[in-house]
Amino acid sequence: MTTQDDAKKLRWYNLALMVFVMVWGFGNVVNNYANQGLTVIVSWILIISLYFVPYVLMVGEMGSTFQEGKAGVSTWVASTMGPLLAYLAGWTYWVVHVPYLAQKPQQILIALGWSVYQNGTFIKTFTPMVLQLTTLVLFLFFMWIASRGITSLKRIGMVAGTSMLVMSFMYVLLMLAAPSLRGVSIATTDLSLHTFIPNFDFTYFTTISMLVFAVGGCEKISPYVRNTFNASKEFPRAMIIMAVLVALSALLGSLAMGMMFDSNNIPKDLKMNGPYYAFKLLGEYYGVGNLFLVLYAITNFLTHTSALIFSIDAPLKVLLAETDSKYIPNALSKTNEYGAPINGYKMTAVLVGIIIIIPALGIGNMNDLYNWLLDLNSIVMPLRYLWVFAAYIAVRRLIGQFSSDYKFVENSFAAKTIGLWCFLFTAFACIMGMFPKGVQLYTSQWYFQLTLNLLTPFVLLGLGLILPSIAKWSNRKDSNTISN
């Protein structure tokens, strides 16, 4: 008999849709097509089968193992490797959002420009430094909104995110049908084998971090395990369904992009403006003008705005609330009248401001600046996935200490081997992603971008290593002040 409490719990289909919206977006298709053209179809098959599916099934097993965990990956790491490494995992999950926050204002301005002018000229009117100063002002404005506890934009973002999901699948279906329904010519006319088979050289391997970035993040759903009906069975099932949806979207979406944009002559600004070009052309194919473009631009504007507000607030609160206080200075946990950790916000503002302004000093082209920041996210964001695989390996090493109704692989040695493969592949992808793309080799800009790509992850993660020492000193100082 189903109780009232069971009726309120999430089912596998609820979770599958939630995590799909969290993980996937139309931009993942566009960005990787821009990097690889139609060869990305083979890349998607390889990355999904050899990396994404094991990753998803590991998350399913970890969710089944730690059904009562409230902090997701931090709970997994704390339970298997102790509080210090749990703090470092929590720090990593927060700090990798800094480059993400630095790019969101850019994406908001681009969406706003396409909404109003219905072309990509608005963003090109800025010089890189003026643009970055504008994005910094915009970021500080939204940080002020977040600091006042305004949550309505987060709810709007959920609606916009679901709308974005619908529009993404609409694009794929309408584009695939366009040649037969509307007599549209396929842009990629060379459909020989070399159009689809990647050239596995150095340049290719510098692009795989974007693929890893695209398929990662399903562990973000893990705090909802305890709210899932029959979690040991339905949580893994939701992960599998989500993986199928991602695979379909990636493969069919890339094929649709190849039909619209010549795989051998990809526009240089496809990463920045590609989704807008796509919906603009789709509207022309079906005789509705810029209707699809405007709907997409408005939806994207609301999605990015909400994501910025949420990503300023939520990851920081998780870090401060769920980390042992001896690793975090008490001052960072100070809240204002709206419950926002105001000093933590200030630390965020400083780090984001540095990443917004410094690149503009050496990257003199708006398109290159956008692409660099996107590539930086593909280097830094996957670092958080390393903790998922480390925790999984630790669980399978501690035989008998943890039990789960669902196991991805029964044999512990095989399970640890797969976990190690995913860990090493993620690290390899991040390292290769540090080499600049789309920039002439060994020029001053190439060296400038490479230096930033190398320094940024080390500085961001390094701050997490020194923060416990600062906490020890400042917290002792606060204790002495109180006692006196």
N, C-alpha and C positions, 0 to 999 in steps of 0.2 A: 504494500500500500504506500502511495506517495504522500508524505507529510507536507504540511504547509511550508516548513523550512526547506525541504527538497525542491518544492516548486519555485522557490526564490533563487535557487542555485543556477549557475551557468551550465548550459549544456555544451556538447562538443561543437555544435554548429555556431553557437554564439561565440565561443572562444576562437574558432577557426577564422571567422570574419574579423573579430577584434584584432587578432595578431596579424592577419593579412594587411589590414589597414595600417597597422603600426610599422610593418616591415617594408611594404611594397608601395611603389608609386610610379607614375608614368615617366618621371624623370630618370628612373633607373634604366628604363629601356632606351631613352634618348641618349643619355650620357655614354652608355656602353656602345651603342651603335655609332656615335660620333667618334669613339676611340678605334673601333675595329671594323666598321661596315658590316656586311653580311657574314663575315667570318665569325662574328659574335654568336651566331646560331650554334656552331660547333663548340665555341667557348662556353655557352650556356649549358649545353648538354654535359660537358665535362665538369663544370663547376657545380652543377646541381647534383649530378650522380656521385661524384667523388668527394664533395665537400659539404654541400648544403643538406642533402638527405641525412648523412651521418650526424651533422650538427643538430638538425631538428630532432632526430630521434634521441640524441644524448640529452637535449633539453627536456624531452618527454620523460625520459627515465629519471632525471634529476627532479623534475616536478613531482613525479610519482613517489620518489624517495623522501622528499621534504615537503609533504603536503601541508604542514602547518606553518611553514616558513612565511614570514611577513615581508622580508627584505630581499627576496629573490636571490640573486647571485651572491650578495653579501652574506646571506644566511648559509648558502652552500659552502662558501669559503671559510666562514667562521666555524662551521661544524666540522670541517675536515682539516683545516690548516691553521686555525687559531685566530685570535682577535687582531693581531698586528697585520697579517696578510688580508684579513677581512677589511681593515681600514684602507689598505692600499688598493684593494679592489674597488671599494666605495669611492676613493679618491679618483681612481682611473675613470670610473663611470661618470663622475662629475666633470673632471677636467677635460675629457675629450669633447665635451660640448662647447668648449670655448671657441674653437674655429668654426663650429656650426653656428654659434650665436653671432660670430663676426660676419658670416655670409648672409644670414637671414635678412638683414635690412636691405642688402643689394637686391635680393630676390623680390622683396616687397616693392621696391622702386621699379623694378623691371615689370612686374605684374601691373602696377599702377599705370605705368606708361602705356602698356598694351591695352589696358582697359579704356583709357581716355583717348589716345591717339590712334589705336588699332594698327600700330607699326612699331618697329624697334628703334626708332630714331631718338626717343626721349633720353634713354640712358647714354647714348653716344654724344649728347650735348655737353656732358661733363668731362673734365680732365680727370685722370685717376685720383689726384690729391683732393680735388673739390668733391668728387664722388665719395671718397672715403670719409672726408669730414662730414658730409651730409649723412652718410650711413651711421657715423658715430653719434651724431645728434639724434637721429632716428632711434638708434639703440637705447640711448639714455632716456629718451621719451618713453619708450615702452618699458624700460626698467622702472621708471617712476610709476607707470600704471600698475606694473606687477607689485611694486612695494605697497600699494594702497589696497591690495587684496581684491582687485577687480577680477572676477572669474567668468564674466559673461562671454568674453572672447574665447575662452576655452570651450565652452559649450557650443558656440558658433563654429569653432574649429572641428568639432566632432561631426556636425552636420556637413560642413564643407569637405571634410575628409571622405565621408561616405559618398558625397556628390562627385568628388574627384575619382573615386573608385569606379562609379558608374560611367563617368565620361571617358575614363581610360579604356574600359571594355567596349564602350560605344565606338571609340575611335578605331579600335582593332577590327571590330565586326564591319563597320561601314567602309573602312579602307580595303579590307579583303574582298568586299563585295563590289567595290567601285568599278573595276574593269568590266564586270558582266552587267551591272545595273546601269552604269553611267558611261560606259565606253572609254574609261580613263586608261591612258597608256602607262605601262609600268616603267618607272624611271631607270631601274637597273636592268639594262638590256643584255649585259654579259652574264649569263647564268651558268658558265662553265665551272668546273670543279674548283679552280683556284680562287673563284669569288667566295667560296664557302669555307675552304680549308685555311686555317691560320698559318702564317709563317712563324714558327716557334723560335724567334730570335730574341735578342736583347730588348728590342723595342716592344715586342709583344709582351714580354714579362713585366715591363714597366706599367702596363695597363691592367694587370690582373687585380691590383688593389681596388680598383673601381668595381670589379665584379664581386669581390669579397664584401666590400662596403654595401653593395646593393642587396645581397642576400642575408646579411647579418642582422641581428637584433631581436630574434624571436624570443630570447630569454626575458625580454621586458615584460612578457605576459606572466612570468612565473609568480609574482605576488598574488595572482588571481587563482592559483591552484586550490587554495583553501576554500574558495567560493565556488568550486566546481562540483557538480553532481558526479559521484563515483569517479573521483579524480584519477585513481590509479589506472582506469581504463579510458575514460573520456578525454583526459588531458593529452595523452600520447596520440589518440585518434585525431584530435583537433590539430595537432602539429603535422600529422601526415596529410590531412586534407589541405591545410595551408600550403604545404610544400607542393602539392599538385597544382593549386591555384597559381602559385608563383611560377612554376615551370610553364604552365599554359600561357600566362601573361607574357613571360620573357620571350618564349619562342615565337608565338603568334605576333606579339608586338614588334619584335625585331624584323620579322618577315614583312609586316605592314610598313615599317619604316623604309625597308629596302624597295618596296613598291612605290613609295612617294619620293624618296631621295636617292639619287644615284650613288650606289655603294663605292664607286670608284672616283667620285667627285663630290665629297661631302663638304657642305658649307663650313667655313672656319668658325662661325659663331653658333654652330648647331647646339652646343651644350647650353649656351646662354639663352638663345631664342628658339631652339628647335621645337619645343612643345607648342609655342605660339604659331610658328610657321605651319606646323602640322594641322592644327585646328583651323587656321585660316584657309589653307588649301582644301581641307575637307569640306568646309562650307561652300567654297567655290565649286567643288565637284558636284555637290548636291543642290546647288542653286539657292542657298539661303544666305549668301553674302558672308558677312562677318559674325553671324549669330553664334556659331560654335566658338569662335575666337573670343568674343566678349564674355560668353558664359564661362569659358575656361579661365580667362584672365581674372575675372571677379572671384571665381572659386579659388583660384590659386592665391590671390591677394589675401582672402580671408583665412585660407589654410596656413600660409606662411606667417601671418600676423598672430594667429592663435598659437602656432608652434613656437614662435619666439617668446611669447608671454609664458607659455607652459614650461619651456626649456630654461628660461631664466630662473623660474621658481622651484619647480618640482625636484630636479636632480640635486640642487643645493640643499633643500629641506631634507631629502633622503640621506644625504651625506652627513648632515649635522645631527639629525635625529637618531640615526641608527649606528653611529660610530662610537666606540668607547671614548669617553670624554678626555681620557689622558692623551689622546692623539690629536685633539683639536683644541686650539686656544678658546677659552671661555668667551672671549670677546666676539668671536665669530658667530656665536649662538645668540647674541643679543638681538632681541626682536623689537620692532616698533609697535605702535598701537594697533596695527592691522595684522600682527603676527608674522610679519616678514623679517627674516634675518638680515637686518640692514647692513651690518658690517660685512657679512658674506656677500651681499650685493655689491658693496664697494670693491671688494677683492675681485669679483667677477668683472666689474666695470674696468678696472685697471688692466687685467689680462686681455679682455676683449679689445679694449682701446689700443693696446700695443699691437695686436694682430691686425687690426683695421688700418692703422696708420703706417707702420713700418714698410709693408710691401709697396705702398704707393711711392716710396722714395726711390725704388729701383725698377719698378715695372711700369713702363710708360704707355701701355696700351690697355684700354678698358677691357677688351675681350680676353687678353692674356691675364689680366688681374683677376677676372671672374674665374677663368679656367684654373688658375693657380690655386685660388682659395678652395675651389671644388676638389682639386687633386689633393690639397692638404687635408681636407676632411676624409678622403679615402685612405690616407696614410694613418691618421690619428684615430679615427672612430673604431676601426677594427681592433685596436689594441685592447679594447674592453672585452672582446670575444676570447682573448687568451685566458682570462680568468674562468670562463665557462669550461674550457677544455682542461685547465689545471685542476679545477674542482672535480670534474668527472674522473680524471685519472686518479685523484686522491680517494674518491669514493670506492672505485674498483680495486684500489690497493688495500683498503681497510675492510677486507673480507670478514663478514660476520657482524660488523658493527652497525651496518645499515641494511635495511630490507626494503624491497620494492616489489609490488605485484607485477610490474612491467620492467623488463630488461631489454635494452636495445640488442645486446649480444650476450648470450649466456656465458661464454668462455671469457674469464677475466683477463687472460693474456691478450686475446684478440681485442677485447674492449679497450684495454690500455694502449694497445698499438694504434688503434683507430683514433683514440683521443690524442695521442702524441702526433700522429700524422696531421690532424686538423690544427693542432697548436703550431707545429713547425711550418705548415703551409701558410697559416695566417701571418706568422712572423716574416716569412719570406716575401709574401705579397706586400707587406708594409715597407720592408726594406727596399724592394725593387720600385715601389711607388715613389720613393724619394727622388728618383732621377727625373728631371723635368721633361715634360712632353710638349711637343709643338713649338719648341724653341731651338734655334740653331745651336748646335753643339759648341761648347767651349767659348761662347761669347760671354760678355760681362753679365748679361741678363740670365744666362744659363747658370753661371756660378752663383749669382745672387739668389736665384730660386732654389738651387741645390743647398746652399747654406741655410736658408730659412727652413727648408724641409728637414734638414738634419737637426737643427737647433730646436725647433718648436716642440717636437715630442719629448726630447731630452729635458728641456727646461720645464715643460708642463708636468711631466712625471717626477722630475727632480724636486720640484716644490713640495710634492707629497712626501718625499723622503725627509726633508728638513722641517716640515711642519710639526711633527711630534716633538722635536727639540725646542722649537719656539713655544709649543704648548706647555712643555714641562717648565720652562722658564717663566712664561707669563702667568700660568695658573698658580705657580708657587708665589709669585709676586702678589697676585690677587689675594691669596690666602693670608699672606703676611700683612697686607693692608687691612683686611677684615679683622684679623686677630689684634692688631694694634688699635 
